[in-house]
Amino acid sequence: MSVRKVRYYLFLKDVLALSVTAFGGPQAFLAMLLERMVKSRAYISEEELWELNALCNILPGPSSTQLISAIGFRVGGPNLAYLALLVWILPATLLMTATAVLINFLQENTPGALNFARFIQPMAIGFIIFAAQKTISKMVKSTEAMVLMLISAFVSFFYSSPYIFPVMLLLGGLTTSIKYKTQPKVEEEKALVIKWANFYLWGGVLILAAVAGAITKYQPILLFENFYRNGSLIFGGGQVLVPYLYTEFVDFKHFLSSEEFLTGYAISQGIPGPTFSISSYVGALSMREFGLMGFLMGGLIAAAGIFLPGIFLIFFVIRFWDQLKLYRPVRAALEGINAVSCGMLIAAAYLLFEPLEANGLHIIFILGTYAVLQFTRISSPLIILAGIGLGMLANYFLI
C-alpha cells in the first residue's frame, strides 16, 4: 500500500473517530479538530484550519460538515472529501433515523409514550435560547445589525411560510453590503478566476429536484427538494436550521407534531456528529406512511438533501476564496445575513414554546437548562439523559 493511500486511510479513520466522539457543539468540535487534524496528524496547518473555518461559516449549509470535507479536499482532492462526508454524517444519520422509528413505535403501541420526554421538550427550548445568545453575541455588533435582527424576528413570528426566509436573507445582505466602504482594504482587488462546475452542479440539482417534484408529486423527490432547498439557505449552523424545519414540516405540512419535533431536537443535542442530523429524524417521520423502508428512505433522503448543497458550494468557493474575501461588499453583506439569521433564531425559541402548556414547571426546565449550559461544563448528552431520567421517574410516580 502506498504512503498516500495509508494517509487517506488514516484520515478517514480520524474522521470516523470524530463522528462518534464529537459532543459539545462547534467550539468543542473545533478543539478536537485542532488536536487531531493539526497537532497530531498535521494534515493542514493551524492557520489553514482557522481560514477554512471562517470560509465555512460564511457559506450556507452545515459548517462542521463543510469543514471536514474541505480538509479532506486539501488532503486528497474531491474523492477523499466525499468519502469523508459519508463517514462523518453516517453515524448521526442512522442514530436519528433509528430515533424516529423508536418514537413512532412507542406512540403507536404505548399510550402517552412521549411522557418520558415531557421534560426534554422544554429543555430543547433552553438549548435554543443558549444557542441564540451565543450566536447573537458573536454576530450582532452594530446598530444596523440589531435592527435587522429585530425585524427578522418580528417577520418570522407572524409569517410562518418557509419561502419568506430566503427573501429576508437576501434583503439583509443587500442592506449591509452598501456599507462596504467601512470595511478595511486588505490589498488590491484582482480579477476573479472562477471554475463554475460545482456551482452549476449545485444549481442544476436544485432546479432538477424542484421541476421533478412539481411534475411527479412523488413524496421522496419532494422531500429531497425540501431539504436541498433548506440546505442551500441556512446561514449560521444547525441551530438556525430549527425554525426552517419547524415551519415547513410542523406548521406548514403537518408531517410531525410539535411534541415529536421537540423530542427529536432535544435528543439530537445529546448525540455526537453534525447538528444537522436532526434532518434525518424529520425526514424519517415524514415518510412513516411507507413503513420501515419509508423511515430509512426518509432519513437518507433528508441527509442527502441537507448536506449536499453545502458540500457543492464549499468545493466551488474554496478554489477562489483567497481572491473573493478581498472584496469589501462581500464581507459587508455577511453582517446583514448573520443578523437576519439571529432574528430567525429568536423567533424559533418563541415558535417552539408556543405549543407547550404555559406552566411553571416548563419555565423552570427552560431556564434551568439555559443556566446549566451557561454556567457549568456539564455536557449536552448528560443534560439530555438527566431530563429523560426525570421524565421516567415522573411517569413511575404518577402511575
N, C-alpha and C positions, 0 to 999 in steps of 0.2 A: 504494500500500500504506500502511495507517495506521501511526502510530507504535507502537501496541500490537502489531500483527502483526509489525513489524520487531523489536520487543523479544522477542517469543516465538520468532521465528526465531533470533535471536542466542543466546537461552537454550539452545535445542535444539542449536545448533552448539557451544556451550561444553560441554554435556553429552557430546556425541559426542567432542569432543577429550579430555575426561577419561576416557571409556570405553576409549580406545586408548593412553593415556599414564599412567594411574594405577597405577604399580607401587609396591611398598614397604609395603603394608599400611595399616591405618587411620590411623596417625599421618601418613604421607606424603599420604594421601588428604585428610585434614583440612587440611593445609598448602596443598595445591593448591586446595581449595575456598575457603579464606580469601583466597588470592591472586587467583583468577579471579572467584569469585562475589561477593566482598565488596569487595575493594580495586579491582579493575579495572572491574567492571560495576555494583557497588552494587545488586545485586538485593535483598539484605537487609543489615541491619547486622551487625557482628561480634557484638554481644550476642545478636541473634536466632539467629545461626549456632550459638553455644555452647548456647543454650537448646534449640534443635531437636535438636542432637546428644545432649544429655542425655536428652531425651524418647525418642529412637530407641533409645538404649542400654538403657532400662528396659522396652521392649516386646519381645515375641518377634518373631523374624524377622531379615532381613538389614539391619543398621543403616545401612550405607552407601547401600543402595538406598532405604531409607525416608527417609534424609536428603535425597537427590537429589529424591525425589518430594515431600517436604514443602516444599522450597524452590520447586519447580515449582507446588505448591498455593498458596503465598503469592504467587508472581509472577502466575499466570494461572488459578488455580482447578483443579478436578479434571481437566478435559480436557487441559490442559498437563501436569499431573502424570503422567497415564497415558502421554502421548507421551514424556515424559522417562524414564519407567520403561522403555519399549521401547528407546529409543535407548541407554540406559545398559547394559542387560543383553544386547542382541542380539550385539555383537561377541564377548564372552566365551562366550556360549551356543553360538554357531556354532563357535568355536575348539575348545571342549571336546567338542562333538559330533563334529567332524572328527577330533579326537584319538582318540575311541573307535573310529571307523571304521578309522583307521590302525592302532591297536593290535590290533584284531581281525583285520585283513587280514594283518598281519605274523605273528601267531600261527598263522593257518591256512595260510600259504604258506611260512613260513621256520622250520624247527626252531630252537628256542632263541632266537626273535626278541627276547624281552624281556631278553636278556642285556645289551643296550645300557643297560638300566635297572637293572642289578644294583646300582649304587651309589646311584642316586637313591631306591631303595626304603628303605634305612636312613636316607638323608638326610631323607626325609619325616618320619621319627620325630624327627629333630633339630629340624625345623620345629615339630612338635607340642610338644616339650619347651620350646622357646623361647617359643612362644605361651602355654603353661601358666604358665611362670614370670612372664611379663609380666602375664597376666591375674590370677594369684593376688596379685601384689604390689599391684595396683590394687583388688581386690575383697574380699580377706580381711584384715580389720583388727581382729578381735576373737576372743576365745577361743571364743565360741559359733559363729562363722563357721568357725573352724578345725576344730572338732569335726564340724560339719555337712559340711564338705568331705571329711574323712576317712571319715565314714560313707558318704557318697555314692560315694566312690572304692571302698570295700570292697564295697558292694552292686553297683556296676557291674562289678566284677571277676567276681563269682560268679553274677550273674543277667543273662544276655545277652538277655532279652526286651525289644523296643522299647517295650513297654507299661509297663515299670517306671519309665521316665524321667519321664513327666508326673506320676506319683504322687509321686516324690521331689521334684520341683519344687514341687508344691502343699504337701507337708508342710514343706519347707524354708521357704517363705514364711510359712506359718502359725506355725512355731516362733518366728521372729523378730518377727512382727507384734505379739506380745503384749508386746514391749518398747517399744511406741510412745511411752511416756511419756519415754523417754530422748531422743527426737527433739525438737529445738527447735521452739517455736511460731513460725511465720512471721508469721502475722496471724490474725485471727478467721476461723474456717472458716465458709463460707457454703454455702447450699443449692446443690447442683449443678444446672445446666441442661444436660440431655443430649439430643442428637439421635441416635437409635438406628439410623438407616438403615444405616450402614456396618457396625455390629455385627451386625445381622440378616443382612446380605449375607454377612459372614464366616461366621457360624454356619450360615446356610442352605446355603451351598456345601459346608461341612464335612459336614453331615448328608446332603445330597443325594448327594454323592460316596460316602459310606460305604454308604448304602442301595443306590444303583445298582450299586456294586461287589459288594455281598453278593448281590444278585439276579442280575446278569448274569454275574458271574465273568469279565468281559471285561478282558483284561490292561491295555489303555490306561487304562480307568477305574480299575482297581485301582492302577495306577502313579500316576495323578493323586492319588488319595486318600492313598496312602502319603506322597507329597511334600507335599501340602497339610497333612496332619496334622503332619508334621515341621516344616514352616514355621510352624505355629501354636504350636509348643512350644519353639523354640530361643531361649534367652536367652544372650547373650554373644558373638555373632558367629560367623563362619564356622568357626573352629577348634572350637567346641563342637558344630557340626553333624557333625563327623567320626565320633564314637562312635555317634551315631544311625544314620548311613548304613551304617557298617561292620557294626553289629549286625544291622540289618534286612536288608541286601542281600547281605552276605557270610556271616555266621553263620547267620541265620535262614532266608533264602530261597535262598541259594546262586546268585544271579544273576551274581555276579562272584567271581573267585578273589581271595585276599588279595594276590597278586602284581599282578593287574590294578588293584586298588583303590589300592595304594601307589604304583604308577606314575602313575596318574591324579592322585592327590592331589599328588604332587611336581610334576608338570607344571603343575597349576593354580596353584602358588605362583609360577610364572615367567611368568604372563600378566597383562595389565592387567585392570582392571574388578573386578566384585564377586567376593569369595571364595566365595560360594555357587554359583558356576558349576561347581564340582565335581559338583553335582547333575545337570547336563546330561550329563556323562560317564557317571555311574552310570545315569541313565535310558536313555541311548542303548544301552549294553551290555545293559541289562535287556530290551531289545526286539530284540536282534540276530537272533532266530529269524525275524523278519518281513522280513529283508533290508535293503537300503539305505533304503527308506522307513521301516522299523521304527526304524533308527538315528535318522533325522531326527525322526520322531514322538516317540520316546522322549526325545530331547534337549529338544524344545519342550514336551512334556507335563511333564517334570520341572521345567523353568524356570518354567512357568505355576504348577505346584503349589507350588513352594518360595517364589516371590516374591509371589504374590497375597495370602496371608494377612496378611503384614506390612504390605502397602500398604492393605488394607481397615482394619486396626487403626490405622495412623497417621492415616488420614483420619477415623476415628471419634474418636480421643482428642485430636487436635490442636485440635478445636473447644472442648474444655472443660479442656484441660491446665492452664491458669493456675489454675483452681479445684481440680482434683484434687490437684495437687502440694502443696497446703496441708494435706492430711490426713495426720497422722502415722502411722497404721497402714499406709498405702500405702508411705510411704518406709521404714518399718521392715521390711516384708515383702521389700523388694528385697535386703536383706543376706542373707537365707536363700536366696533364689532364686539369687543370684550365687554363693554358697558351694557350693551343690549343683552348679551348672554347672561350677565349677572342679574339683570331685571327679570329674565325668564326664570332664573333660579329662585328668586324671591317669590315669584308667582307660584312656582312648583310647591313650595312649602305650604302656601295657603290652600292650593287646589287639593293637595293630598290630605290636609287636615279637615277640609270641609265635610267629607262623607263620614268622618268619625263622630261618634257621640261626644258632645262637648261636656265632659265631666272632669272633675278634679283629678281623678286617677290618670287619665290620659295626659293632662297638662303636666302632672308630676313626672311621668315617664318621658315625655318630650324634653322637658327642662333638665331632668336628671341625666338623660343620655348626652345631651349637649355638654353638661357640666363635666361628666366623666371624660368625654373626648377632649374638652378644652383644658382641664386642669390635672389630668392624670396621664399615665403612659400605658394604661390598660388597653390591650389590642382589641380591634373590632370583633374578631371571632369570639373572644371571651365575653364581650358585652352581649353579643347575639345569643350565645349559649346560656348566659345568665337569664336573659329575657325569656327564652324558651323554657328553661327550668322553672322560673317563677310562674309562667302560664300553666305548666303541667301541675305544679303544686296547687294553684288556684282551682284548677279543674277537679283535682282529687278532693279538696276540702269542700267544694261546692256540692260534689256528688255525695 
